[in-house]
Amino acid sequence: MMNYKGYIGRVEYDDENHVFTGNVINTRTVITFQGSTVDEIENEFRASVEDYLEWCREDGVEPEKPYSGKFNVRFSPELHQQAALGAKLLGISLNSFVEKSVRDELKVMNG
C-alpha cells in the first residue's frame, strides 16, 4: 500500500506483462497507474493523484475526500441496544464504543 495526500494506492505485479499496476482504493473515482520499477510506480501513483486533483480543479468539481471520518452504521435494534448499554457501562459515547470496537478488531486482524 502507498499513501499520498490521503489517497491509498494498492499495487499488484502483472507477471505476464512484467509491469506493476495499481489503483487508488479509497475513492469511487477510478484512478489507475502503472510502472516497471518501484521508483516508477511510486512516481506514477503520485502523478495520477495530482492529475485527478488537477482535473477536478479544471472542471470545478470537488475532489473526493479519501474518508471524512464519518459513516453511518445500521444495526439491528437488539445490537444497537447492546452497543448502547456497553458504551454506557464503559462510561463512553456510543460513537467512541464503536470506534474502540473497530480499532480492537483491527488489532486482532493485524496481529
PyMOL commands that set and color helices and strands:
alter all, ss='L'
color gray80, all
select helices_A, chain A and resi 38-59+77-90+94-110
alter helices_A, ss='H'
color red, helices_A
select strands_A, chain A and resi 2-4+7-14+19-24+32-35
alter strands_A, ss='S'
color yellow, strands_A
deselect
rebuild
show_as cartoon
